[in-house]
Amino acid sequence: MRGVLGARYRLITIGSFALVFVAAFENLAVTTVMPVISAELDGAALYAVAFAGPLAVSVLGMVVSGTASDRNGPVWPLYTSVALFATGLLIAGTATSMGAMVAGRLVHGLGGGAMTVAIYVIVARVYPASLQPRIFGAFAAAWVLPALIGPYTAGLLGDTVGWRWVFLGVAVLVLPALAMVVPAMRLIAPGTAEDRAAAPWSVSRIVWAVLLGFAILALSLASELDGVLVFAVAGGSLVLAAVALRPLLPRHTLLGARGLPSVILIRMLVAGGYTAAEVYLPYLLTNRFALDASTAGLALSAAGIAWGLTSWLQGRLPGLSATQALRLGTATVVGATALVCATAFFGWPAWVSIAGWAFSGAGMGLAYPKLSVLTLSYSKPGQQGFNSSALSIADAAGPAMSLAIAGILFGVLGGPEAIGAFGAVFLLATCIATAALVMSGRTAEASAGRTATSPTGLTTS
């Protein structure tokens, strides 16, 4: 049998799919149950930090994992990251204060970021270019089952036996997922002396990653300050974050240069817009519409199912160019966030935002796999770890900064009891996603007088 489930790839496909499944379950479950946690631990002030913080520190894990994978192969980075991921879940699951909860989330985020990069490098080294769209589609499809059961299960646990079992249960699931990966690691060749010479350890990159994490955490905590200090700290943090991001990404990424830089920037923008809306949507539904957590989780379920299905579909539509997928996908995310924004501002029924949010998942399912494939297609063997790390950094930095800014807006405008606070957050998300839509035609490298293509031959303009 050929394909990603052929004899050569079966074990590594199933094992890596299982790890993505566990990460997806955790993400959707925690997003659903966090309003319950915030209420029990009196943690409304740290609500945004509980999401932005893990994303911020994940950048350090991504940088270290990317370099280690380029030097010595992705096997030990994967094992180490999974251990950190599980440890963070255990800390969060036994937390007795919101501060301890955030601490556990930080450890979990460090491991999760490193794990993502290691899995990307495994894909680059094991699967041929022809199979990479399918494996990335399979990874996105790994969100389908968690989307079906994760939000509702988490909400049910939070409403009954307690939210702690969301974290502790996922920690238990990590062990069998890792066990399925271990036998497949024999397919991964260890790093050579040439690999280590081509990818030296860069202390400066690690320092920049630490500074970026610090900047995002400071931005997240700015909402705790009063008066002018809020905006002074927020502005300074954003400047520091931009300065720290620059050396961690391909050249001219923040300027939106054609080719790989625009691929990375689009990933950062669309992830930022989507995540800012996704995190506050259950909060809106439980606070403004008085839904229980399990019912509010239906919005995340609908989006996750749509994300997985469209990801699977795009891998089987060879006529769908990268530019077409990105334009359609980002436009759909813009429409979905705008619909939720209108629901918050005009008091439309809750079912409008729940149903409409499914379209956001469909848009992400179209855009995300194409962005992953384009990144690898622009990456030479010695650049796979760096570029995969850059893509994952974009995945983390975009949502982290968006959430931090959303938290500031939410607090300044009066919090959950204010009419305009939720609407402002969703308006911010819509604007960020719109920026990704504007950039969606720039993923091809500049070419004179002809249609540009990515290195894999995918038409991109």
Secondary structure, 3 states (H helix, E strand, C coil): CCCCCCCCCHHHHHHHHHHHHHHHHHHHHHHHHHHHHHHHCCCHHHCCHHHHHHHHHHHHHHHHHHHHHHHHCCHHHHHHHHHHHHHHHHHHHCCCCHHHHHHHHHHHHHHHHHHHHHHHHHHHHHCCCCCHHHHHHHHHHCCHHHHHHHHHHHHHHHHCCCCHHHHHHHHHHHHHHHHHHHHHHHHCCCCCHHHHHHCCCCHHHHHHHHHHHHHHHHHHHHHHCCCHHHHHHHHHHHHHHHHHHHHHCCCCCCCCCCCHHHHHHHHHHHHHHHHHHHHHHHHHHHHCCCCCHHHHHHHHHHHHHHHHHHHHHHCCCCCCCHHHHHHHHHHHHHHHHHHHHHHHHHCCCHHHHHHHHHHHHHHHHHHHHHHHHHHHHCCCHHHHHHHHHHHHHHHHHHHHHHHHHHHHHHHHCCHHHCHHHHHHHHHHHHHHHHHHHHHCCCCCCCCCCCCCECCCCCECC
